[in-house]
Amino acid sequence: MGNIFKRSQVLSDMKAKQLKYEALVRAYSTDLYRYAYWLCHDGSIAEDLVQETFLRAWRSLESLKDQNAAKSWLITILRRENARRFERKQFDLVDIDDHKVEDSGSVGSEQEMENHLLRRQIGQLQEEYREPLLLQVIGGFSGDEISSILGLNRNTVMTRLFRARNQLKEALESTNQFKGAENG
Amino acid sequence: MDELNFRRRIYADPNDSASDINKACQEDKQLAKFRADMQDFDKQIAAAMEVTPPENLSERILLGQTIDFQRKQKQKHRVHLAIAASVAFTVGIVFQMNGVSPRYDNLSDHALAHMISEVDHIPGTATYTLEQLNSKLVHFGGEMANDIAPIKFANFCDFDGTTSLHLVFQGENGDVTVFVVPSDSGLKASDRFSDMQYHGQTVETQKASMVIITDKKQSVNNWTEKLNKAIKWQKA
């Protein structure tokens, strides 16, 4: 009897773990993919990174005690995987234009243009500026959370966020000005 | 809050809604507009970052995990098997070294052990014919001329690595076991032997040793005599 109980306990623990895991995958795989994509600029590498991240997450799911911390936990795993990738091999950066990016459908052509320019600029941001921005915009993390994920102090993070947006805005404005000058 | 500081904070986080930021916005419409513009800009950034993930990404991840899990289970299973095998192997080696494992260098001891271990496999009725017995005995250079008793068992067996013949006759007072073991088995034959329950005798022929075992209620001598008379052994 005891054995049967123990076995069914083990089975239901397994089932609970599987359910928890599936919920994580469904909730965060898209955000993780986007984050990975902007780290490596390559769709298939991004998918590999996400796959590997979730495999590692499965293997150490027991260490995730706080459900609310799941996203930053996954991001941390993904960042580690990405760093490992660079240890193995330095990949050539791929031009961002070679890869499909979400088409928002209803956006007008001018906005589409801007979108395109923005993507370009995001791709060209230095990584130290880009990563906090990704964490804030895709991840929805606060300054404190970003500083703990990146292991930086909060002031540094806020400065980098300021510079990231500043650079994007300037780049966009200068293109618009250039466009304006051309038109005028 | 001075304007520069305000702008820096909004650039760093357009959705900053700390009380001093809110207050500044209420007091200065320009600042409020600046924040609203930056929030729009942030929506643009978010839209630009929206890369479409591959189709069925979640399912692919879950599939990858299932495959990985199954592979791990298999590996675990294999490791367990390997551990079990190596433990069994070690136990075997230790027993061999300590001589715990039953190993006999003596024909009669081996015959006794073999007989006892096989007792349960001997059929209750005697169904073997003299021809069947002779077809096997001929390999050891012998031929039984006439029936001496019903034959319950007549088969080759492994006698400490040597192919031998295992015979069981149904005597009037119980079974009689006879082993015919090739002379080159390397096992030393002792003429007479016994344990608590059984006694036996070994007869050397040209090509083989014949070990005869009965329980102590019967005379092993009588059986040896009967067998010697009935079996003709080839001359070398």
Boltz contact constraints between the chains, C-beta under 6 A:
constraints:
  - contact:
      token1: [A, 25]
      token2: [B, 58]
      max_distance: 6.0
  - contact:
      token1: [A, 25]
      token2: [B, 61]
      max_distance: 6.0
  - contact:
      token1: [A, 25]
      token2: [B, 62]
      max_distance: 6.0
  - contact:
      token1: [A, 26]
      token2: [B, 58]
      max_distance: 6.0
  - contact:
      token1: [A, 29]
      token2: [B, 57]
      max_distance: 6.0
  - contact:
      token1: [A, 29]
      token2: [B, 58]
      max_distance: 6.0
  - contact:
      token1: [A, 29]
      token2: [B, 61]
      max_distance: 6.0
  - contact:
      token1: [A, 30]
      token2: [B, 53]
      max_distance: 6.0
  - contact:
      token1: [A, 33]
      token2: [B, 53]
      max_distance: 6.0
  - contact:
      token1: [A, 34]
      token2: [B, 51]
      max_distance: 6.0
  - contact:
      token1: [A, 37]
      token2: [B, 51]
      max_distance: 6.0
  - contact:
      token1: [A, 47]
      token2: [B, 54]
      max_distance: 6.0
  - contact:
      token1: [A, 51]
      token2: [B, 61]
      max_distance: 6.0
  - contact:
      token1: [A, 51]
      token2: [B, 64]
      max_distance: 6.0
  - contact:
      token1: [A, 54]
      token2: [B, 61]
      max_distance: 6.0
  - contact:
      token1: [A, 55]
      token2: [B, 68]
      max_distance: 6.0
  - contact:
      token1: [A, 58]
      token2: [B, 65]
      max_distance: 6.0
  - contact:
      token1: [A, 101]
      token2: [B, 51]
      max_distance: 6.0
  - contact:
      token1: [A, 102]
      token2: [B, 50]
      max_distance: 6.0
  - contact:
      token1: [A, 102]
      token2: [B, 51]
      max_distance: 6.0
  - contact:
      token1: [A, 102]
      token2: [B, 52]
      max_distance: 6.0
  - contact:
      token1: [A, 104]
      token2: [B, 47]
      max_distance: 6.0
  - contact:
      token1: [A, 115]
      token2: [B, 48]
      max_distance: 6.0
  - contact:
      token1: [A, 118]
      token2: [B, 48]
      max_distance: 6.0
  - contact:
      token1: [A, 119]
      token2: [B, 48]
      max_distance: 6.0
  - contact:
      token1: [A, 137]
      token2: [B, 45]
      max_distance: 6.0
  - contact:
      token1: [A, 137]
      token2: [B, 46]
      max_distance: 6.0
  - contact:
      token1: [A, 137]
      token2: [B, 49]
      max_distance: 6.0
  - contact:
      token1: [A, 138]
      token2: [B, 49]
      max_distance: 6.0
  - contact:
      token1: [A, 158]
      token2: [B, 12]
      max_distance: 6.0
  - contact:
      token1: [A, 161]
      token2: [B, 12]
      max_distance: 6.0
  - contact:
      token1: [A, 162]
      token2: [B, 8]
      max_distance: 6.0
  - contact:
      token1: [A, 162]
      token2: [B, 11]
      max_distance: 6.0
  - contact:
      token1: [A, 162]
      token2: [B, 12]
      max_distance: 6.0
  - contact:
      token1: [A, 165]
      token2: [B, 11]
      max_distance: 6.0
  - contact:
      token1: [A, 166]
      token2: [B, 11]
      max_distance: 6.0
